[in-house]
Amino acid sequence: MQRIRQICVLGGSGFVGSAVVHRLSNAGYDVKVLTRRRESSKHLILLPNVQVVECDIFSDTALSGQIHGQDA
């Protein structure tokens, strides 16, 4: 059974998403946050294990490229 380590979060820069990202980071997961505007996610960049990536989630090609290799 594979252990989940890398988690991709859509909507992670919003109110609820930020709380989820904080908890995942504190639990030791590697978190990739996909956002339309990286500038709106500055508060997440400082968290350990968090990578903020600007991405058009409505583009199948862009989205599949970002979630490739993620466990969840």
N, C-alpha and C positions, 0 to 999 in steps of 0.2 A: 504494500500500500504506500502510495506517494504522500509525503508530508507537504502541506501547503506552506509555502514560504513567500512567494511573490503574488501580490494582489493588485489588480488594476481597479481603480475607482473612477466612475463617471459621476459627475456632480459633486466631487469632493471639495470644491471651493465654496459651496453653499453652507447655510447654517447647520443643517443636519449632517451633511457630508463632511464638514470640517470636524465635527465631533467624532464621527466614525473614523476618519483618518488619524486623529489624535490617539484614539484607543488602539487602533491597529499598530501604529508606530510605537506606542508605549509597550505593547505586547511583543515587540521584536520583529514584526513582519516587515518585509520590504514592500513599500507601497508606491505605486505609480498613479498619480492623479492626472487625468486627462481633462483639460479645460480649454474653453474657447479663448480666454484671455489670461495669459500667465500673470499679468500685472494684478489681477484680482485674487491671485492665490499666493501673494507674497508671504502671508502669515504661515503658510504651510512649508515654504522652502526651508525654513530654519529647523524644522523637525528632523531628528535623525531617521534614517531609513526611508525618507520621502523624496521622490523625484516628481517634479511638476513639469508636465509636457503640454505644450500648446498643440491642439489637435482638432480638426473638424470631424466630430463624431458622426456627422451625417454622411460622410464619405466612407463607403465600404472599404475602399483600398486603404485609406489612412487609418481607419479604426482597426482593421485586421492586422495591419503592420504594427500597431502599438500593443495589441493584446497578445500577439504571437509570443509564446514562451512564458506567459503568465500562468500561474496555477489556479487563480480564481479571479 
